[in-house]
Amino acid sequence: MNALKQALADIWRLIWPYFVSREPTEVRIWPFGTFRTQERVVGLALVIVVIAIEFAQVAINVRLSYFSRDWFNAIQNKDAASFWTLLFTVFVVWAVIYIASAIYQYALQSYLRIRWRRFLTRHFIDRWLDDNAHYHMQLFGQGADNPDQRIQEDIDSFIMRTQSLTLGILSSVTTLFSFSVVLWELSADFTVPGTDWRIPGFLVWGALIYSVLATWLTHKIGRPLIRLNFEQQHYEADFRFSLARLREYAEQVALIGGTGAEKERLGQRFANVIGNFYAIVSRTKKLTAFTSGYSQVNAVIPYVLVAPYYFANKITLGGMQQTAGAFARVESTLSFFVSAYSTIADYKAVVDRLNTFDAALNRVLALHRREPRILRAAAEQGRLAVEDLELRLPSGTPIVRVPHLRFEPGEAALLTGPSGSGKSTLFRAIAGIWPFGEGRVLLPEDRSVLLLPQRPYIPIGPLRGAVAYPAASDAFDDGRIREALGTAHLRHLVGRLDEEGHWAQTLSLGEQQRLAVARALLARPDWLFLDEATAALDEGLEEMIYRLIGEHLPATTVVSIGHRSTLRAFHGRRIDMEADETGVFVPRDVKAVVA
Ligand SMILES: Nc1ncnc2c1ncn2[C@@H]1O[C@H](COP(=O)(O)OP(=O)(O)OP(=O)(O)O)[C@@H](O)[C@H]1O
């Protein structure tokens, strides 16, 4: 019972955000025109109409069961006139209404599905990206695996299954209720075959016992499928992710001769898919043996149960037809759980995946809040300062200690130190994305800061967008983009602004770094942090790029991380990371400055 309560709570947690959303929206209702309203109003209205149609369809089915009784009586009595009249005045009319309602129901359901998906996808993407949760999920080791699958696939399948299951349950309940009444009345005079025992609603009880038994057995047999389906999705996503990663690093893998190792790795991942698939097949075989046997028996069972009354002349052929039909309806709705078992198993897996993703996002947020914060405040006189800062690894080990470090606007500083001494981590803390540690980072007020890492992120798409990133691709006119590319020694790319490409794969690392420099030239930040951002260039080119940055961005304060001694010429100040007696690195000014 607790498990059911928990499952319903999990489902509800995913459902409610859409139906309380106050997001403004517009809807066009033909022929009335366009209305401005809130998203939740549209969502609720669609749900109400779709459910109303479902109820109407059940009512039509009840009406048709009476048609069936009268029609079969007409057949038994060889009453041709009634036969044809009933067909055209009752059946055709209701059948046409039924078909029209089914079409509308499908259309409205699809409309609800895409609107809901748009909302939920945005909701998850926002939460995943806000406060850099996507990055912190990795740092904290709280990452729910394959967030891409959860956002792209699971949201849609959650919505689709929620719709179909809700409608299925509602239609089952109403069908059950209305046909139980019909069946109760029809079997009011029935006695237990071979006896005089009169049990009120005898056939309703029969259908109930029969279906509960079948449902219970199906539950017993099908239960392991829930876990197996969950695992399958997980293994498939892992396999897909490995393939995507290989595509991303194709060149590196080819160069290092890693194809054999990759085959091995992919083979292992795929072996998980196969192994679990066999387990699903084996379990589904058992379930199918039961459910298919059950559905075969279902075709005849209602007639078998009603036949004694027909042969005893207690009911007419029409009565038998209607009673058997009603029994079948009651039984089939009661056993809705039976046929929907694998859907429910899949549904549970999808709900679990979305909820674990949601929970991981919440945990990251909570951890983020609980961590001793690195406070960020405004510094005076446009300077940037770090005070009493201690940076730690996610494990809690301290790596960098900064009692006091100040950068004045206009100065050019170079941060050097051994590999692994925490230079990049210090930059991350200044950029505000490193959450482990405590202290204060004072930032120049109303000043823009840009940080260029060693390997820049280059989005897939037209080159124009890749250069303008993170600004919109139309944020700069083509003339400026071309000029920036030319200045950054990428003249060969100026004619390719409209070209779509996977630039991170086609451009060399040095070209990617110069593309990032072009970004800086366009963005004209007040402060520019270069974290080995030109390390892939030869010394001559690196020198030239530094000179050009100085010429084109004279008002920009540059702070660099770099290992090459040639860089010292471009920085008036040098800070070196030195290990103290505890092994923690501390940045110290190096007095011997090369001008
Ligand atoms: N996400 C992380 N999880 C755990 N440890 C990390 C993480 N990021 C960095 N570290 C560790 O923190 C230490 C400092 O790393 P950092 O990249 O800041 O060094 P660095 O001085 O910039 O090195 P390099 O000169 O080689 O670029 C390293 O030991 C590194 O392994």
The ligand as a Gaussian input file, in Angstrom:
#p B3LYP/6-31G(d) Opt

LIG

0 1
 N       36.053000      18.205000     -10.771000
 C       37.105000      17.816000     -10.053000
 N       37.008000      16.792000      -9.215000
 C       38.063000      16.388000      -8.469000
 N       39.277000      16.963000      -8.541000
 C       39.436000      17.992000      -9.377000
 C       38.366000      18.488000     -10.175000
 N       38.828000      19.501000     -10.912000
 C       40.148000      19.657000     -10.579000
 N       40.490000      18.757000      -9.667000
 C       41.824000      18.590000      -9.069000
 O       42.223000      19.832000      -8.534000
 C       43.612000      20.020000      -8.683000
 C       43.885000      21.354000      -9.335000
 O       43.425000      21.308000     -10.656000
 P       43.591000      22.557000     -11.634000
 O       43.016000      22.192000     -12.935000
 O       43.084000      23.759000     -10.967000
 O       45.179000      22.674000     -11.747000
 P       46.071000      23.587000     -12.690000
 O       47.075000      24.238000     -11.805000
 O       45.222000      24.479000     -13.518000
 O       46.764000      22.476000     -13.575000
 P       47.333000      22.535000     -15.082000
 O       48.486000      23.482000     -15.074000
 O       47.756000      21.131000     -15.332000
 O       46.194000      22.976000     -15.940000
 C       44.118000      18.840000      -9.499000
 O       44.718000      17.924000      -8.622000
 C       42.870000      18.241000     -10.101000
 O       42.989000      16.851000     -10.254000

